[in-house]
Amino acid sequence: MTPHSGPGVTVYYAQALIQWAEDNGQELPAELVDRIQGLDRVPLAWQDELWEAWCSLNPDPLAAIRLGANIHIGNLDSAGLLLVTCETLGEALQELEAYAPVISDGASFRMRRDGELVYVQLTHQMGVRAIERTEVALAALLYLARWATADKFQPAGVWFTHAPLAPVAKYEAALGTTVHFSAPYTSLGLGLDQLNLPMTQANASLHDHIREYADRVLDGLGSNNMVIRVQQVVRHNPSWGRERVAEHFQMSGRQLNRRLEEEGLSFKIVRERTLEHLAVRHLRDGVAVAEIASWLGYSGETAFTRAFRRWHGITPAQFRSSAT
């Protein structure tokens, strides 16, 4: 395949739409399909064309939900294999947050806790067919979580920011859970106990191997995405602050923040998310809390514990205990 430089979506995700059309005897524009099939990543503008064509062929208001139910791990590129080989569902969702750019530069996931629930929140930059695309993404996440846990996953519900395209009861019948509309965030909700569900395809050695490959993919994408570039620098130099990272890119801290704001984030948010992911990874790997705190640039265990409690609502020790 010919590589494509610039923001885009893995061709394997685009192929889910193409395969659906083929299976249902539909004809997407041949010239567009030919263009897409020759790439590793589909430019976002071409992906917009594909969605417009697919939605025009599928006016059923629940078509996006049904497509989401047919998304499989292979459609998510190396990120899909990385997720499915995790030990627990909680670990997989953390990896999704970090490696979602492998699937698409246009969307990201963020885990946040509110009381006894955790929300996997989707944010995106989709201008074309945004409703259908968010419904596919949330439905795929829900169905894949069930598949990967041998149907043990029991969601607390799904939340969409848009109004329903069909009666809510039809959505709930299709998704098998409570569905809320006109919500503040697009999210999949789950109870804290669900984070510890074991993944049926867990494979630690294979997971480590795939992670190395996924990191290389992220490195290759980073030249086109400032957020990814900053994440890469912070992953290797977690104690660096904004000015030091900005110096690495030969710009001022203010310029760096402006670049990140163009992509909808700030340096503080990007660094915090990266540190959180690193902390979880090292806690699961059995690294001492004091060592993690020092490596991440915290003044001591107390400061790190305070930050971790803000992220997860529990201490690092409690997190490690619940993950074993």
Secondary structure, DSSP 4 states (H G I P E B T S, - for coil): -B---SSEEEHHHHHHHHHHHHHTT----HHHHHHHHTBSEEEHHHHHHHHHHHHHH---TTHHHHHHHT--GGGGHHHHHHHHTSSBHHHHHHHHHHHHHHHBTTEEEEEEEETTEEEEEEEE---SSHHHHHHHHHHHHHHHHHHHTTT----SEEE-SSPPSS-HHHHHHHHTS-EE-S-SSEEEEEEGGGGGPBPTT--HHHHHHHHHHHHHHHHHHGGG-HHHHHHHHHHH-TT--HHHHHHHTTS-HHHHHHHHHHTT--HHHHHHHHHHHHHHHHHHTT--HHHHHHHTT-SSHHHHHHHHHHHHSS-HHHHHHHT-
